[in-house]
Amino acid sequence: MGEATYGIGEGPATRVSLSLPEGTAEAIRARVGKREFSAFITAAVERELRGQILDEYLADYGRRKGPVSLEAQERARQVFDEVFAEEEQWPAAS
């Protein structure tokens, strides 16, 4: 049997080792509490991944079609957020 493949935000939780500056860890605990620490980190990482994926798409589009205006980039970010929030899906990183 093959190993299951999960998209971003999918699958069972898995333990990972993470090193943060103590001040950063304390700021997170102060903001969300000890019990929500992992959820906070997960949400932050998923936001970063979504941003990187969109940046990759915009860079690829720019290479193929020419420069993308700042206004168009902002609109793309809004649409991207709306579409994937509605569909509860994540595109694959290239």
C-alpha positions in Angstrom: 0.0 0.0 0.0 1.3 3.5 -0.9 1.8 6.3 1.6 -1.1 8.7 1.8 -0.5 12.2 0.3 -2.1 15.2 2.0 -2.6 18.7 0.8 -1.8 21.8 2.9 -4.0 21.8 6.0 -5.1 18.1 5.6 -4.2 14.9 7.3 -3.6 13.8 10.9 -1.5 16.0 13.1 2.2 15.0 13.3 4.8 16.1 15.8 7.7 18.2 14.5 10.6 19.8 16.3 10.5 23.6 16.1 13.1 26.1 17.5 12.0 29.7 18.1 13.6 32.5 19.9 12.3 32.5 23.5 10.9 36.0 23.2 8.9 34.9 20.2 7.6 31.8 21.9 6.6 33.8 25.0 4.8 36.4 22.8 2.8 33.6 21.2 1.9 32.1 24.6 0.9 35.5 26.0 -1.3 36.1 23.0 -3.0 32.7 22.6 -2.2 30.6 25.6 -0.3 27.4 25.9 -3.1 25.2 24.6 -3.5 27.1 21.3 0.3 27.4 20.6 0.3 24.7 17.9 -2.9 26.0 16.2 -1.3 29.5 16.1 1.9 28.2 14.5 -0.1 26.1 12.0 -2.2 29.0 10.9 0.9 31.2 10.5 2.7 28.6 8.5 -0.3 28.0 6.2 -0.7 31.8 5.6 3.0 31.9 4.7 2.6 28.9 2.3 -0.5 30.5 0.7 1.5 33.7 0.2 4.4 31.9 -1.4 2.2 29.9 -3.7 0.5 33.1 -4.9 3.8 34.8 -5.3 5.0 31.9 -7.5 1.9 32.1 -9.6 2.2 35.9 -10.1 5.9 35.5 -11.0 5.1 32.8 -13.5 2.3 34.9 -15.0 4.6 37.8 -15.2 7.2 35.7 -17.1 4.6 34.5 -19.5 2.4 37.7 -20.0 4.5 40.6 -18.8 4.6 42.7 -15.7 1.6 42.6 -13.3 0.6 45.9 -11.9 0.4 46.4 -8.1 -3.4 46.9 -8.4 -3.7 43.6 -10.2 -1.5 41.8 -7.7 -3.7 43.0 -4.8 -6.8 42.0 -6.6 -5.3 38.6 -7.3 -4.6 38.2 -3.6 -8.2 39.1 -2.7 -9.6 36.6 -5.3 -7.1 33.9 -4.2 -8.2 34.3 -0.6 -11.9 34.3 -1.4 -11.8 31.3 -3.7 -9.7 29.0 -1.5 -11.6 30.1 1.7 -14.9 29.2 0.0 -13.7 25.9 -1.4 -11.6 25.0 1.6 -8.8 23.9 -0.7 -5.2 24.7 -1.2 -3.4 24.7 -4.5 -0.2 22.7 -4.7 3.1 24.5 -4.5 5.1 24.3 -7.7 
